[in-house]
Amino acid sequence: MKPPRQFKGRYGYTTGACATAALKAALLLLTGREEKEVRVRLPIGWEAAFPLKDCSLNGEKARASVIKDAGDDPDVTNGAEIRVEVALAPGHGKIIFRAGEGVGVVTKPGLGIPVGEPAISSVPRRMMREVVEEVLGEKLKDLNVCVTISIPQGEELAKHTLNARLGIKGGLSILGTKGIVIPFSTAAYKASIVKAFHVARALGITEVVLTTGGRSELCCQRLFPDLPEEAFVQVGDFVGFSLRSARRNGFQRITLGMMLGKMAKIAVGLSNTHAKYGDVPLAELLSWAKESGAPEGALRKLKEAHTARRFLEILKEKAPGILETFSRRVCEEALEAARKFTGEHVRLRAVLLDFGGEALAIVER
């Protein structure tokens, strides 16, 4: 596999890579080799060196740990200690993974990991199996290997992730498809969106509500109390990506629950609502306000607005009588634009929220 494209900043390593390194150190200790650093081949083809924080031996058990370095990425697990204890017993080459302190357990289907198993994704599992085979060689056929991964404070750190929503209870996940963490990578966020859809589908949920963050999600949860928690997915700025993915997952209805700035960006065709991809389309908002019947005095004041929040404040003050008509127009434009991502065979609903969390309009097509 080719190395990733050039990026600014210092890359780091995934929890899966760190756990693999700690496992290798513990296995080497069982074979009589105590190392201060181990080298691990990553899925992208790189070989990386991991300094060890701790190594200890207790009979047929050994433990080693690595401090996760996430590089310049603002990763919640940066600086966390990834501990691995490995125990050998007579057997037939079986490798057993267990969740220790601070590592989550899967409680919902849809993640590609059986319910009840530790939240260790497929690539880290493969990496660790390869390390076991590398270190133990022919001896493995007469042994069973029990691998327990722990992350002190992992349960507390997991509160800052989507794990609970995805059905991963008790701590963090051991993740990573490349072995490295690219600073400010969007891949991890997109992957979490897709996983949320997989969980929802596995639970038999037929509709999802896409919001840009926690505040808009709470508003929508109040509006649609009959929907389960797993039906609500925070998609950040990745609206186009999320609409396509929701369509591919076969949801029958997709709701967009957003405030004016984000909804307006969707309405003019933006697939990513981050500021670097486009400003709030104030000219279009002004045009829709005019077509909705805003008087000239209100339109003059609206021209002075530099943000979506200020635009809405002026509209409420100067032309409250057209607020519902204007809000419905924004929703209708957003739904029309969303069709290019979903196609014609999905029910779409737009909920325009004000900055206090109330619904200004709900439009469905």
Steps between C-alpha positions, in 0.01 A plus 500: 500500500627846412576751776232767544517826311707783640345677795600774738588408857642200680318169460433270794401138556165331549392313812519183291864560410588580862324187627686289242833644612420433867394146416823436313706624795307277741542196275873564464526520877342154525768371265776650714560828316441825685492798265485874553355553152325277247441539129166423339402486134195719440216426254621779266833319464706718730707360784471704820694497827309518830678580827361302793375654822493182701582128479449234766501121517297273728542131422313424179363853484670815381387860478626797301368846425542779248404866533289600203639789298231643272740747341338834425150355484267616782424140592331430834732201553822697456728422796291201612683191621416192291569190711506144375522189716562172323460156654602168345332167567506156335265496203462492125611837368196701612536873562246645744444875538367643825402849610680620809449823690394789276446297182143479377283200423260487204133491607323574169520336157623678190866567584647193336593363844277243675296628794684424825844522342760764590481809278812410303450557129606257230829659392651519852389140560680396183812696596509335841449151356792560264721609790405189700590281202823695445625466858373153591547331163446123506438504877162665439337177377530353852389814686201720562580869533280730710547870423347751745513867405449776757499880488503669843245786500362354177143497628518871581666583167230308315243756617655737245443255212196351323557158659195502726275593208649220291440247776857471626482495878769524764775686320688576181538306179822358358493639148701585192504390138834659405689490829567872487291801600507783248458842662147633472402210278134489399517127442435408863194723521356362177564147622307573821203623293497181293525287816206686652293418190602134518393480864165665423431260213602198707246610763226516238477880495355627172558875531782723618525861610819674390617795708815706499574475871379444854276805527304432183480132592343578839244721328407224257482240775239718670309534171505126424489326841374172354823442309772299679832660586678308223285673237674833570838544334726803535657550158690824556568672168487178293141536384537381141710201604247411771198529271663266248600254771153506657349426159740209444401359839138484388333742742145581397500854639786743563451817703732800494480690830708819479519869569475769236865533393553129436158447345557793263834357389332170416226691318752654260660163428798472735580143601735607780381786721840592646585868461797425276265361234272801490348785697140519616310597181360827631404622152277196450350541846420860417338394171285238675397753763392740226306227318337409832360853531750688717433877484761740361596629845576148620694418184722807549585383851551141385760619250711611798509150652840328484403171665207260487427567866478875441287446189249299701498754786417782258234292326329424831510865598413671172286244317363241746196444283703333224721289728310175441476553122871584478598203718297260287664641188848432640397144587352442154817622330712277726286194424525561128878526524517188721337294227822493299654297784207271580313451173122503470403191698574621854264708712673820606414737781660832593474657845622859520593589857544841649789579731287436805425146392142547374382370162430785257373264230466126431466407133480151357515374143 
